[in-house]
């Protein structure tokens, strides 16, 4: 994993955790699910691009 992609992936994961924490604190489960799915999707896409670039 090169530095840029690792940083992007880490940033996406941290954003997802932050959004989940905020939604949990606000007791907004629909927001939690929507944001979590979006962040997971972004992270998976970032990881896939990294592996495609390494190949």
N, C-alpha and C positions, 0 to 999 in steps of 0.2 A: 504494500500500500504506500503510495507516495504521499508526501506531506500535505499537498493541497486537498486530495480526496479524503484523506484521513481527517483533516480539519473540517471539511464540509460535512462528512458523516457525523463527526462528533457534535458539530453545531446543530445538525438536524435532530439528533437524539436529545441533546440538551433542551432544544426548543420544545420537542414533544413532551418531555418531562415537565417543563415549566407550564405548558398549556394544560396538561393533565392535572397538575397541582392546583392551578388557578380554577379550573372547572370544578374540581372536587371541592375546593373551598367554597365556591359559589353554589354548590349542589346543583349544577347544571349538567345532567348526564347526557343530554342530546349534544350539547356543545363538546363535552368530553369525547364522545364517540366520533363526531365529525372531525374534530381537530386531530385526534389520535390517528384516525385512518389517513388523513391527509399527510401528516408528518411521517407515518410509517411508509406511505407510498413514496414520498420524497426521498427518504433514506434508502429504500430499496433501489430506486432509480439511480441514486448517486453511486451506490455500491456496484450496480450493474455496469454503469458507465466506466467505473474504475477498472473492472475486470476486462471489459471490452478494450480499453486503452492499453492494458498490460499484455493482451493477447497478441 
